[in-house]
Amino acid sequence: MVFSAQSFITDTLTAVDSVIGHYVQTVYLQLALQYNSTLLLLCTFYILLLGYRFSMHTLSADFSTISRHLMVLCIVYGLITNWSLYQLFVYNIFTNEPGHIAQVIVHSSNPLTSDESIAQALNQVYSTGMDASKKLFTSGIKLFFCSIFIFAFTFLCCLTALGLLIYAKLAMAIALALGPIFLPFVLWESTRGWFVSWLRKLFNFALIPIVTASILSLMLSVMDLVLPDLNRQASQGNPDFFTMGLFGGLSLVTAFLLKQSLPIASSLSGGFTLAALGQVGNMVSSALKATGMNAAGRLAGKGIKAVGNAIANRAENQKKSTVNAAVEQGKK
């Protein structure tokens, strides 16, 4: 792939996306293949443990509880053994949706660019700054330092944002590739904290492009007021030091704000707790109760129990009558 100043950032992110997509799928399939027998053993142990808890009456054996546990088990097993499901419900959500949200943020700050992504908007700043630097560099030795000044601040602003986006993508790829290891941890209370930590990291890495897009969309809207003047003055070979200073100051402010993206994303993703997972179970239970399936399950259980008792009583009566008949026959 040949990189150019006009598409340097978009080409770089496209190359990174293609690499991490293949990486996640390859590692996922290898882990699922290597630990398939272990997963079956864990699922069997989970079912046996549920049966033991039901028999010891440490867990309510109503229909909603059984359905909830079986649903979680089926979801975990399906996500680990089927790449299509994992790609649809996990990979695509955490890799594509942050980009879509970032695109909405960019469009809200500049409605004229409805199809422009944050990488394309950043690439426009990069190409404009580099073109202005190149024009000043070829204008003579007097404008050499002006060219270096514009080049340095353009590089600082754009490469800081690019580094954050690449970091988020690579870290997300590693976390997603390790999904088959962390997904079974949701089955048990003692290991559920590891699953929540893994999921919290996914949200953290997904929030980095969104926070970065929010900062860049605001700062790029301000820098768009300076870039046309900077480019025009560079073409004329007569740069205005006020315009250059304003561009440099905005670049420094943008780089400083981008440094805060990681702490902001980390603090926002820290709100995900075990209580959030508990709410999902409560929602399932409420839905089952609302549809009457829970009551139907209890009635069915009572009906089966009544039928079993009736059959047992009938067998007992037949046994007693047989014994009595044998006793009477012996007396005769």
C-alpha positions in Angstrom: 0.0 0.0 0.0 1.3 3.4 -1.0 0.6 6.2 1.5 0.2 9.9 0.5 -0.3 13.1 2.4 -3.9 13.3 1.1 -5.0 10.0 2.5 -2.3 9.1 5.0 -4.5 8.7 8.0 -7.4 7.0 6.3 -5.1 4.5 4.6 -3.3 3.8 7.9 -6.5 3.1 9.7 -7.8 0.9 6.8 -4.6 -1.2 6.9 -5.0 -1.5 10.7 -8.6 -2.6 10.4 -7.8 -5.3 7.8 -4.9 -6.7 10.0 -6.9 -6.8 13.2 -9.9 -8.4 11.6 -7.9 -11.3 10.4 -6.0 -11.5 13.7 -9.2 -11.7 15.8 -10.8 -14.3 13.7 -7.6 -16.5 13.6 -7.0 -16.4 17.3 -10.7 -16.9 18.1 -10.9 -20.0 16.0 -7.7 -21.5 17.4 -8.8 -20.9 21.0 -12.2 -22.4 20.3 -10.6 -25.4 18.6 -8.0 -26.0 21.3 -10.4 -25.6 24.3 -13.5 -27.2 22.9 -13.3 -30.3 25.1 -12.7 -28.0 28.1 -15.7 -26.0 27.3 -17.9 -29.1 27.1 -16.6 -30.2 30.5 -17.3 -26.8 32.0 -20.9 -26.8 30.6 -21.5 -30.3 32.0 -20.1 -29.3 35.4 -22.3 -26.2 35.3 -25.5 -28.3 34.7 -24.5 -30.8 37.4 -23.9 -28.0 39.8 -27.3 -26.5 39.0 -28.9 -29.9 39.6 -27.1 -30.3 42.9 -28.3 -26.8 44.1 -31.8 -27.6 43.1 -31.8 -30.9 44.9 -30.3 -29.3 48.1 -32.9 -26.4 47.9 -30.1 -23.8 47.9 -31.6 -22.4 44.6 -35.2 -22.0 43.6 -36.2 -24.6 41.0 -38.9 -22.5 39.4 -39.3 -22.2 35.6 -37.8 -18.7 35.3 -34.7 -19.6 37.2 -34.1 -22.7 35.1 -34.8 -20.8 31.9 -32.4 -18.0 32.8 -29.5 -20.4 33.6 -30.1 -22.4 30.5 -30.3 -19.3 28.4 -27.0 -18.0 29.7 -25.4 -21.4 29.1 -26.6 -21.5 25.5 -25.5 -18.0 24.8 -22.0 -18.6 26.2 -21.6 -21.9 24.3 -22.9 -20.4 21.0 -20.6 -17.3 21.2 -17.6 -19.5 21.9 -18.2 -22.2 19.3 -19.7 -20.1 16.4 -17.6 -17.3 14.9 -20.6 -15.9 13.0 -22.5 -15.3 16.2 -19.5 -13.9 17.9 -18.8 -11.6 15.0 -22.4 -10.4 14.8 -23.1 -9.8 18.5 -19.6 -9.0 19.9 -17.0 -8.1 17.2 -19.2 -5.9 15.1 -20.7 -4.0 18.0 -17.4 -3.1 19.6 -15.5 -2.4 16.4 -18.1 -0.8 14.0 -20.5 1.0 16.3 -17.9 3.4 17.8 -17.0 4.5 14.3 -20.6 5.1 13.5 -21.1 7.2 16.6 -18.0 9.1 15.8 -19.3 9.8 12.3 -22.5 11.2 13.8 -20.5 13.5 16.0 -18.5 14.7 13.1 -21.6 15.3 11.0 -23.3 17.2 13.9 -20.3 19.7 14.0 -20.3 20.0 10.2 -23.6 19.0 8.5 -22.1 19.6 5.0 -20.0 16.4 5.4 -22.6 13.8 6.1 -20.4 10.9 4.8 -17.2 12.1 6.3 -15.6 10.0 9.1 -13.4 11.3 11.8 -10.3 9.9 10.0 -11.3 11.8 6.8 -11.8 15.0 8.7 -8.4 14.6 10.4 -6.8 13.7 7.1 -8.0 17.0 5.6 -6.2 18.9 8.4 -3.1 16.8 7.9 -3.0 17.2 4.1 -3.7 21.0 4.3 -1.0 21.5 6.9 1.5 19.4 5.0 0.7 21.2 1.7 1.2 24.6 3.4 4.5 23.5 4.9 5.7 22.2 1.5 4.8 25.5 -0.2 6.7 27.5 2.3 9.6 25.1 2.2 10.0 25.7 -1.5 9.6 29.5 -1.2 13.1 30.1 0.0 15.4 29.9 3.0 13.6 32.8 4.7 10.4 30.8 5.1 12.2 27.6 6.0 11.6 28.0 9.8 7.9 28.8 9.1 7.6 25.6 7.2 9.2 23.6 10.0 6.8 25.3 12.5 3.7 24.3 10.5 5.0 20.8 9.9 5.8 20.2 13.6 2.4 21.3 14.9 0.5 19.5 12.1 2.4 16.3 12.9 1.8 16.7 16.6 -1.9 17.3 16.4 -2.7 14.6 13.7 -0.3 11.9 14.9 -1.6 12.2 18.5 -5.1 11.5 17.3 -4.0 8.8 14.9 -2.0 7.1 17.7 -5.0 7.1 20.0 -7.2 5.5 17.3 -4.6 2.9 16.5 -4.1 2.1 20.2 -7.8 1.7 20.7 -8.1 -0.6 17.7 -5.1 -2.8 18.6 -6.1 -3.1 22.2 -9.7 -3.9 21.2 -8.4 -6.6 18.9 -6.4 -8.3 21.7 -9.4 -8.2 24.0 -11.8 -9.5 21.4 -9.4 -12.3 20.5 -9.4 -13.5 24.1 -13.2 -13.7 24.3 -13.4 -17.5 24.3 -11.3 -17.5 27.5 -13.3 -14.9 29.4 -16.8 -15.7 28.3 -17.2 -18.9 30.4 -16.3 -16.9 33.6 -19.8 -15.4 33.5 -21.3 -18.8 34.5 -20.0 -18.8 38.1 -20.3 -16.1 40.8 -16.7 -16.6 41.9 -15.3 -15.9 38.4 -17.8 -13.4 37.1 -15.6 -10.5 38.2 -13.0 -11.6 35.5 -15.7 -11.5 32.9 -16.9 -8.1 34.0 -13.3 -6.8 33.9 -12.9 -8.0 30.4 -16.2 -6.5 29.3 -15.3 -3.2 31.0 -12.1 -3.1 29.0 -14.0 -3.6 25.8 -16.2 -0.6 26.7 -13.1 1.4 27.6 -11.5 0.7 24.2 -14.8 1.4 22.4 -15.2 4.8 24.1 -11.7 6.0 23.1 -12.6 6.7 19.5 -15.9 8.3 20.6 -14.2 10.6 23.1 -11.4 11.4 20.5 -14.1 12.2 17.9 -15.8 14.5 20.3 -12.6 16.4 21.0 -11.5 16.5 17.3 -14.9 17.6 16.0 -14.9 20.6 18.3 -11.3 21.5 17.7 -11.4 20.9 13.9 -14.4 23.2 13.6 -12.3 25.9 15.1 -9.2 25.1 13.0 -11.3 25.2 9.8 -11.4 29.0 10.4 -7.6 29.1 10.3 -6.7 26.5 7.6 -8.0 28.4 4.5 -6.0 31.5 5.5 -2.9 29.5 6.3 -3.1 27.7 2.9 -3.7 30.9 1.0 -0.8 32.7 2.7 1.5 29.8 2.0 0.5 29.9 -1.7 1.4 33.5 -1.8 4.7 33.0 0.1 3.8 35.7 2.6 2.7 33.9 5.8 1.1 35.9 8.6 2.7 35.1 12.0 -0.6 35.7 13.8 -2.2 33.0 11.7 0.7 30.6 12.2 0.7 31.3 15.9 -3.1 30.7 16.1 -2.7 27.4 14.2 0.1 26.3 16.5 -1.8 27.2 19.6 -4.9 25.3 18.4 -2.7 22.3 17.6 -1.2 22.3 21.1 -4.6 22.6 22.7 -5.9 19.7 20.6 -3.0 17.5 21.5 -3.4 18.3 25.2 -7.1 17.5 25.1 -6.5 14.3 23.2 -4.2 13.2 26.0 -7.2 13.3 28.3 -9.1 10.8 26.1 -7.7 7.7 27.9 -8.6 8.9 31.4 -12.1 10.1 30.3 -12.9 6.7 28.6 -11.5 4.8 31.6 -13.7 6.7 34.0 -16.8 6.3 31.9 -16.4 2.6 31.4 -15.7 2.2 35.2 -19.5 2.5 35.8 -20.1 -1.0 34.5 -20.6 -3.3 37.5 -21.9 -6.7 38.4 -25.2 -5.1 39.2 -25.7 -4.4 35.5 -25.6 -8.1 34.8 -28.0 -8.8 37.6 -30.5 -6.4 36.0 -30.5 -8.6 32.9 -31.6 -11.6 34.9 -34.3 -9.6 36.6 -35.6 -8.4 33.2 -35.8 -12.0 32.0 -37.6 -13.1 35.1 -40.1 -10.2 34.8 -40.7 -11.0 31.1 -41.4 -14.6 32.0 -43.8 -13.6 34.8 -45.5 -11.1 32.5 -46.2 -13.8 29.8 -47.4 -16.3 32.4 -44.7 -18.8 31.5 -43.5 -18.9 35.1 -47.0 -19.7 36.5 -47.5 -22.2 33.7 -44.2 -23.9 34.6 -45.3 -24.1 38.3 -48.7 -25.5 37.3 -47.1 -28.0 35.0 -44.7 -29.0 37.8 -47.6 -29.5 40.2 -49.6 -31.4 37.6 -46.6 -33.8 37.0 -46.2 -34.2 40.7 -49.9 -34.9 41.2 -49.8 -37.5 38.4 -46.7 -39.1 39.9 -48.4 -39.3 43.4 -51.5 -40.8 41.9 -49.6 -43.5 40.0 -47.6 -44.2 43.2 -50.8 -44.5 45.3 -52.4 -46.7 42.8 -49.4 -49.0 42.7 -49.3 -49.1 46.5 -53.0 -50.0 46.6 -52.5 -52.8 44.0 -49.6 -54.1 46.1 -51.7 -54.2 49.3 -54.7 -55.9 47.5 -52.3 -58.5 46.1 -50.8 -59.2 49.5 -54.3 -59.4 51.1 -55.5 -61.8 48.4 -52.4 -64.0 49.0 -53.1 -64.0 52.8 -56.7 -64.9 52.3 -55.7 -67.7 49.9 -53.3 -69.0 52.5 -56.0 -69.2 55.2 -58.2 -71.3 53.0 
